[in-house]
Amino acid sequence: MQERQLLELLYEMIAMLPDTYRRVVELRLQEGLSTKQTAGRLGISHSNVTTRLNRAVRMLKRSVKSHMESRQPDR
């Protein structure tokens, strides 16, 4: 899978995250806001931003892994 395709897949998967997690990912990773800025924008605590981001990353890792495994030819 080419880098461009992988990025497109990742953006699609981010879009499918529950809003609670997707918004944190968008602000932190796509808009480049700090954890403190993200917390202020969303009206939540710093630790809540960190927790949501960690959960979102785990969800994305599982999604990517599942997608990659489904593309593997049967042995």
SENU-195404 format. One line per field, with one value per residue (C-alpha): residue number from 1; z, x, y. Coordinates in nm, 4 decimals, always signed. Layout:
<recs>
i	NUM/... .
c3	Z/... .
c1	X/... .
c2	Y/... .
</recs>
This chain:
<recs>
i	1/2/3/4/5/6/7/8/9/10/11/12/13/14/15/16/17/18/19/20/21/22/23/24/25/26/27/28/29/30/31/32/33/34/35/36/37/38/39/40/41/42/43/44/45/46/47/48/49/50/51/52/53/54/55/56/57/58/59/60/61/62/63/64/65/66/67/68/69/70/71/72/73/74/75 .
c3	+0.0000/-0.0984/+0.1523/-0.0136/+0.0013/+0.3650/+0.4518/+0.2702/+0.4619/+0.7900/+0.7216/+0.6370/+0.9622/+1.1608/+1.0069/+1.1307/+1.4927/+1.7416/+1.7611/+2.1125/+1.9904/+1.6359/+1.7527/+1.9788/+1.6959/+1.4552/+1.6941/+1.8229/+1.5160/+1.2173/+1.3478/+1.5680/+1.8869/+2.2196/+2.4743/+2.6779/+2.3737/+2.2795/+2.6322/+2.6257/+2.2861/+2.3905/+2.7479/+2.8984/+3.1203/+3.0016/+3.1266/+2.9402/+2.6154/+2.6774/+2.7554/+2.4491/+2.2239/+2.3573/+2.3057/+1.9547/+1.8636/+1.9915/+1.7847/+1.4755/+1.5252/+1.5490/+1.2365/+1.0353/+1.1530/+1.0623/+0.7226/+0.6502/+0.7598/+0.5364/+0.2409/+0.3073/+0.0607/+0.2119/+0.2732 .
c1	+0.0000/+0.1431/+0.1864/-0.0855/-0.3327/-0.2483/-0.3072/-0.6417/-0.7391/-0.6352/-0.8419/-1.1417/-1.0970/-1.0653/-1.3933/-1.5587/-1.4503/-1.7225/-1.7492/-1.6040/-1.2767/-1.2761/-1.2906/-0.9864/-0.7887/-0.8828/-0.7809/-0.4601/-0.3226/-0.4765/-0.4988/-0.1895/-0.3437/-0.1777/-0.3515/-0.4309/-0.5736/-0.7788/-0.9144/-1.0128/-1.1774/-1.3810/-1.4475/-1.2945/-0.9941/-0.6371/-0.6458/-0.9704/-0.8069/-0.5171/-0.7504/-0.9662/-0.6638/-0.5129/-0.8418/-0.8781/-0.5263/-0.6013/-0.9223/-0.7349/-0.4593/-0.7186/-0.8946/-0.5739/-0.4663/-0.8038/-0.7963/-0.4445/-0.5286/-0.8349/-0.6097/-0.3753/-0.4161/-0.5351/-0.2596 .
c2	+0.0000/+0.3365/+0.6180/+0.8265/+0.5375/+0.4743/+0.8405/+0.8364/+0.5232/+0.6818/+0.9948/+0.7756/+0.5855/+0.9086/+1.0244/+0.7035/+0.7512/+0.8440/+1.2243/+1.2338/+1.0871/+1.2211/+1.5823/+1.5385/+1.3758/+1.6539/+1.9296/+1.7683/+1.5961/+1.7709/+2.1282/+2.0987/+2.2374/+2.1597/+1.9416/+2.2523/+2.4334/+2.1284/+2.1021/+2.4684/+2.4429/+2.1380/+2.2492/+1.9353/+1.8640/+1.8123/+1.4523/+1.3901/+1.5051/+1.2670/+0.9773/+1.0375/+1.0697/+0.7457/+0.5622/+0.7027/+0.5914/+0.2389/+0.2311/+0.3472/+0.0902/-0.1877/-0.0591/-0.0401/-0.3852/-0.5318/-0.3662/-0.4903/-0.8442/-0.8487/-0.7619/-1.0562/-1.3418/-1.6686/-1.9159 .
</recs>
